[in-house]
Amino acid sequence: MPAGLKIEEIAFDETALKSRPEHAAILGRIFTSWSLIEGAVAGLLGLMMHAEPRAAVAILETFKANSSRVEAVRKVGKAILDPSKKQEFDDLMKEVLEYAKERNKIAHNIWGSHPNRNDVIYRIPISTISNLFVKTPYLKKVNTAALLAEMKAEMKEISLDDLIALEDRGVSILHKVMTATTQKGYEVAVQVESPNVGG
């Protein structure tokens, strides 16, 4: 039997997405695209600093939040990029930061499904579930209706179209970041090879 909880027939448990393979697949692709974006942003930092990629990754790993990592790269870009490239780079990093907020909204959730609603899945923040588990044993009288109302207030319905739109946005940003990384890599390669040409 699955472990989790049920709110008005919506099952929030480890099997909830098994019956929604399309939704689950898109979520997986969103998380993969985001990981690729993070990797490319780390590469940009290394290229901008003309450092070994491992050094850039080590620096970025000191930041615990995605937004802090991207902000660090954004600041380096503002400090060292050619003025003609600063605004475009800053706009791209802002776009990554905005997308990170959307990605985080879906990454830190427990997913649920309703047996009669194949078109949607439901999400509840992990913090909501944690709070429920922590505070319920300390209540002198458990008001089930109030607890359910609290949970329902935090529950969000997500359609396949919502996920597709989020995925498309992520893929667009991924392509922009990968293009920027490739261009910067080419510039660095040319700079590294140039001294040898004259000597």
N, C-alpha and C positions, 0 to 999 in steps of 0.2 A: 504494500500500500504506500502511495507517495506521501512524503513528509511535507507539511506546509500548513496552509490554512485556506479556508473557503469563505468567500463573502458573496452572498446571494448567488450561488452557483458558479461564481468565478473562482477557479482553482488556481492558487498561487503556490506552486510546488515545482519540484525538479523536472516533472514531466509535462508541464504546461505547454511548452513550445513544440512538443512532439507531434501534436495534432495540428500545428501551424507551421509546416516546413518552409513555406514561402517566406513568412515573416522571419523565421529563425535564420534562413539563408541570407536575407538582406541584412539582418543585424550583424551576422558574421562578416559580411562584406564591408559594412560600415566600420566595424572595429578594425578590420585589416587595413582599410584605406587610411584610417587615422594613424595606425602604427607606421605605415609607410610615410605619411606626412611628417610624423615625429622624427623618423629616421632621416628624411631629407632635410629637415630643419637642422638637425644635429650636424649633418654634412655641410650645410651652409655655414654654420658657425666655424667648423674646422677650416673650411676654405677661406673664409673671411679673415681668420686669424693666421692663416698660413701655418697652421699647426697640424700635427698628426691627428687623424680622425679620432683615435682613442682618447686623446687629450680633451677634445671637444665633448665627446660622450661623457667622460669623467666629470667635466665641469657641469654639464646639463643634469647629470644624475644627482648632483648636490641639491637640486631643486626638487621638492616633493610634488608640486602641482604642475600640471601641463601648462597652465597660463604663465607661471613663473619662468618656465623654460623658454617659452616663446618670447616673453618680454625681454629675457636676457639676450636672445639672438637679435631681437628688434633694436635693443640699445647698442649692441655692437655694430649693427648695420648703420645706425644713425651716426655713430662715431667715426666709422672708417670708410664707408662707401663713397664713391665719387658723387658729388652733388647732383649730377644728372640722373642718378639711379636711386637716390635716397627715398623720394616720394613714392615711387612705384614699389620699392621694397617694403616701405612702411605700410602702405595700403595692403600689400599681400599679407604681412604679419598680422595686421588688424583683422583681415578676413579669416586667417587661421584661428585667431583668438575667439572671434565670434562663433566659428564653427565648433571650437572646443567646448563652448558652453552648451551647445545643442547636443554634442556627442556625450558630454558628461551627464546630461539629463537622462539619457537612455542607458548609460554604462553602469550607473550605480542604482540599479532597480531590481526588484523581483518581478518576474513576468507571470502573467496569468491568462487563462483562456476560459471562455464561457462555452458550454457545449452547443448552444444554439446560435452563436455569433462567430461564424467562420471568417468573417471579413475583418475582424479586429482582434487585437490583443490588448491586455491591460498592464499598466505598470504602477507599482507602488515603490517609493523610495525605501532603500534599505533602512534609513534612519527611522522611518515611521514604524516599520516592523520591530526594530530594535527597541524603540521607546515602549511599544506595546508589551513586549516580553519583559522589559525591566520594571515598568510601573505596575502592571496588573497584580503581581503577588502582594504588593503593599497596600492595595485598596481594601478598605474594610468591607465595602459592598461593591460588587462588580455590576456596573450598569452596562449590560451587553449592548443595548440599543445605542447608548452614547459612544461606546467603543467602536461599534460598527460605523456610526455616523462620522466619527473621527477618521477612520480608515478610508471611508468612501470619499471624504473631502480631499484626500491626498491621491486618490486613484485617478489615473488618466487613461483614456481610451486612445489607442493608436491604430490607425488604419494602414492597410498595405500602401495606399497612395502617400500617406505621411512618411512612411519609411523610404519609399522610392524617391521622394523629393529630397529627403535628407541624404540618401545615398548619392544621388546625382550631384548635389551640392559638394559633398565630400570628394567625389571623383574629379570635379572641376577644379577644386582647390589643390588636390593632389597633383594634377597635371601642371598647374601653375608653379607649384613648389618644385616639382621635378625639373621643369624647364629652367627655373632660376638656378637650381643646383647644377644642372648640366652646363649652363652658360658660365657660371662662376668657376666650375671645374676646368672648363676650356681656357678661361682667362688665366687661371693659376698655372695651367700646363704651359701656356705660351710664355708666361713670365719666367718659369723655371728653365725652359729651353733657350730663351733669348740670349743669356750670357754665353752659352756654348757656341752659338752661331757666330758671334764676333770673335771668339777666341780660338 
